[in-house]
Amino acid sequence: MLTAKENLLECIHGGNPDRFVNQYEFVKLLMNPSGLHSPRPKRGEPDCKNAWGVTYSFPVNVPAGFPVHTPDKVVIQDIEQWQKYVHAPSLDFSNEEWDMFKAQYDAVDTTKALKAAFVAPGLFEQCHHLGEIVNTLQNLIEYPDEMHDLIKYLTEYELRLAELICDKLHPDTLFHHDDWGGQKTTFMSPAMFEEFFVEPYKEIYGYYHDHGVDIVIHHSDSYAATLVPAMIEMGIDIWQGCFSTNNLPELIKKYGGKISFMGGIENCLVDYEGWNREDIRKVVDKTLAECGNKYFIPCIAQGGPGSVFKGVYATLGEEIDAYNCEHFNLKKEDIEAARLPEVIMF
């Protein structure tokens, strides 16, 4: 039997996977020292301000924290003077801090899992975390020069961070967040997306690919089918978070071999108060039967292993295992032995 990592590589390269990849089983999401110097609240904790000056809140009933944008807390008060408000935090970390994270990377059994550097938020999210989302979308139309300059500034920061991550931690994978849409549509047209974000991401993802990172996984839990050609141009290998509203069987047929799709199971389908195993099994069976096990990884759509309601993520994994046992004549204990123990992040 293939290890979880080997099965993933067969899946995304159009080879011979011997089962469905099961959510995040193939990858370890690993941090870097920047998080030590930029506080974020844990679920249910009081709001706090990060190193960019953005205030975050993390209520108990949502998948992750989000920025607080009351008028007094929006960082960019005037887009024409964004340089006055936006100051990138220092990336000058001690060797001891880097060594602490390097030890976590070195501890990963790379026969079973990929070592992924986790980076969030991405360029669009950082823009609207700093400036509020409605203002940011309006500014893309009304102040394109200022937005280009802001995005260039954020890109330069990401490239400096990428250089440090690649030089000091040596990941083989990148897991990068940036949400580009809602449930049924993107936040902007493909043309506007191309104008502002494709070239900066080609720089960022190109740097990682050129410095030892074989696989770029991009998280956007959303509809973004119209942006898939741009994702391929950017150098994304796996789009994680793709909602079922994207018509995944059609996307897999059209783009499989150029990009793979990880998701299909948005939280609203399974992750709710009063959830039950039978409903999860129905979603799993339908999704796997429709999409197949090449160029597709069934997964909860949120950007990391976990769920809002306790037990949902683990139950999803159990039902994917059960499907694999039934349809590929496998034993559960063999599947479990082929992967590392999973850490629930959320």
N, C-alpha and C positions, 0 to 999 in steps of 0.2 A: 504493500500500500504506500502511496505517496505521502510525504509529510505535508502539513498544511501549506508550507512555503512552496514546495514542489508542485502541489496541486494548483495553487494560485498561478504559478508561472505557466503551467500547461493551459490553464483557463484563459489568461490574457494574451497568450501567444498563439492561440488556436490549435493547441496540441491535443493531448489525450487526457484530460482530467478524469480521475476515476470516481468523482463524486462532485456535488456542488460545494464550492467554497462556502464556509459558514461564517458569515459576518466578519468580525475582526480577528478571527483565529490565526491568520497568517502574518500579523504585524504587531509589533510593540511600538506604541506611541511614546516617544521620549522627549523630554524637555531640555532646556538650556538655561544658563544663568540669568537671562533677562527676566525670567519670572520671579526670581528672588528679589528683584528690585522694582517690581511693578505689581503691587497688591491687587488681587481680585477677590470679591467675597465668595465664600462657599454658600451652598443653598441654605436659605433661611437666616443668614448672617446679616448684620447691618451693612448699608451701602458703604463703599469706599472709593477713593480716587486713585487711579493708576499713575504710572510715571509720565504719561502724556497729558495728565490733567483731566482725564475723562472719569466721571463718576459712574460707577456700576452698581446695579441692584440684581439680586438673585433670589426671587421669590421661590417658595417651596413647590409651586405647581407648574414650573416651566422647565424645559430641558437644559437651559444654560442662562448665564447672566447676560444683562443687556444694559446699554447706556441710559442714563437718566438725562432727559433733555428739557427740564424746566428752564425758563429763560435765563435764570441766573447760573445754570450749570453747563450751558453750551459753550464749548471752548472757543470756537471761531465765532466771534461776535460780528465780524465784518470781513467778508471774503476778499474784499479789495485790499485788506491789510492782514491777510492770514499769517504772514511772517511774524507779526507782532504777537500772535497767540499760540502758534504751533512750534514747539521746541522738542526735537527728538531726544529721547533719553540717552544717556551715555551707554556705550557698549564696552567700556573699559572694565572688565571683570578680572578678578584675581586668578592666578593659576590654580589655587586651591579650589575655587568654585568650578572651574572647567574640569579639574580632575574628578570632582565629585560626580559630575554628570557623565564623564567619560567612563567611569567605573560601571555606571548603569548600562551604557551601550555595550561595553565589553562583556557584561554578564549574560547577554542574550545568546541563546543557543541558535546560531544562524543556520543550522540544518533544518530547523522547524519554523523559524519566523524571520521576517525582515525587520531591520532596525530603522524606524522612521523618525526623523526630526519633525516635531510638531510645531507649526508656526501659525499664529492667529493674533489679530485679525489680518485679513488681506487688504489690498489697496482700496477697493470700493468701501468695504466696511470701515476701514480706518478713516476714510473721508467723512462718512456720515456719523461715525462715532464722535468725531471731533466737531462736526458741523450740523448734525441733525439731518435726518434722511430727506424730508421734504425740501429743506433749504439746499441740500447737496444736489438733488435732482434738478432743482430750478437753476442752481449755479452752473451746472453742466451746459445749460442752454444759454443763460444770460451772461455768464462770466467764463467763457471757455479758456481764455488765456490764463486766468488765475487758477483755474482747475488743473490745467496742464502743468503749471508750475508746482502746484501742491502735490500732484501725483508724482512728478519727477522727484520732489524732495522725499516723499515716502518710499519711492523706488530705490533711491540711493541708500536710505536707511536699511531697507530689506537686503540690498546687495552687500552692505557691510556686514550684516548679521549672517548672511549666507556664507561669506568668506570665512568668518569665524567658525561657524558650525562645521563646514566641510574640512577646515584645517585642523580643528581640535577634536571633533567628535566622530568624523568619518561615517556618517549614515549611508546606507545603501538605498534609502527611500526618503521621500519628503511627503508629509501630510500637511497640506496647506488649506486654511479656511478662507472663504470669501463668498458670501451668499449673493447670488445675482438675480434672484427672482422670488415670486410668491408661488402659490399653489397652481395657478393657471397661466401665468405669463411672466415675462422677465421685467426687471425694473426699468429697462431702457431698450431701445431698438437695437438690433444687431449692428446697424450703421454707427450709432452713437457709441456702442460698446467697442467697436473696432477703432473709432477715433481716439478714445481715451485710454483703453486698457489693454489692447492686444499687444502692442509693442513693449510696454513696460513689463508685462508678464513674460513675453518672449525673452527679455533680458534676464529676469529673475530665474525662470525655469531653465533657461539655457545655461545659466551659470551652474546651477545644481547638476544638470546633466553632464556638463563638461568637467565636473570635479567629483566624480565618483558616485553620484546618485543615479541609479539605474531606473527607478520608478518614481514618477510624480503622481501623487494622488491628490486631487483637488476636491474639497468639500463645498458643495452648494446644495443644501436641502431645499429643492425648489423645482419648478418647471424651468427648463433652460434648453429645450430641444433645439431652438433656433440658434443657440450659441455653440452647438457642438462643433461645427467647422472651425470656429475661432479657438475652441479648446484644443483641437488637434494642432492647429497652427502654433499655439502657445507652447506645445510640448507636454500636454497633460496625457498621462497614460491611463488613468482610471478616474472617472468622474464619480465621486462618492456623494450620496444624498439624492440621487435622481428619483423624483416622485413617479408613481405609476401614471400620473396625468401626462407624462411625456410620451406615451405609447412606446414603451421600452422594446417590445418585440420588433417594431418597425425600425427603431434606432439601432438595435443590435444587428439586424439584417443589413442595414445600409452602411453602418460605420464599423462594425466588428472587424478587428484586424488593425484598425487605426487608433481605436480607443476602446476601453472597456467600461462597463457600467456597474456601479455598486449601490444598491438600494432597492427600490421597488416597494418597500414596506414603510410608508410614512407613519409617523407616530399616531396620527389621528385614526388609523385603521386598527391599531392594536393596543395603543398605550393610553388608556383612559380609566377612570374610576369604575370599578366593577368589571374589569377585563376578565376573560376566562380562556382556558386552554383551547376549548373547541373552536372559538372564533379565531384564535391565532392560527390553529391548524388549517382552517379554511383559507386564510390569507396566504399562508406558506404554500399550501398545495396548489392554489391557483397561480401564484406568482411564479413558482418554479416550473410548473407545467407550461406556462406561456413563454417563458424566457429562455429555457435551456441552460446548460452549464458551461457553454463557451462564451467568453466575452461578457459574462454576467455573474455578479456576486450578490446573492440575496442578503439583505442587510436592513436593519432599522435605519431610517434616513438620517437621523441626527448625527452630528459630527464627532462621534466617539462611542465606545462600547458602554451601553447603559440605557436607561429609560427613565421617564418621569415617575412612573409607578413601579414600585419595587416588584421584581420578579418577572417583568415583561421581557426584558432583554434575554435573561437566562432561559425562559420558556420558549422564546423564538428560536434560540440556539438548539434546544432539545428537539423541537419539532423539525428543524432542518436536518438534524442528525437522524431522526426517525425516518424522514423522507429518503435520506441517503441509504439507510439500512434496507428499506423496503425496495427501492428502485435499483440499487446497485449491488444488492446481495452482500452487504457489509455487516460487520459486527460493531456495536456501539463502543466496546472497549478498545477495539483496534483504531477507530476514529479518534477517540480521546487520547490514545497513546501517540498519535501522529502530530499532536499539537502541544504547545506550552499551556500551562494554566493561565486562564485569562483574568485580567484585573478589570473590574467594573469601575469606570471612571466617573460616571454620572449617576 
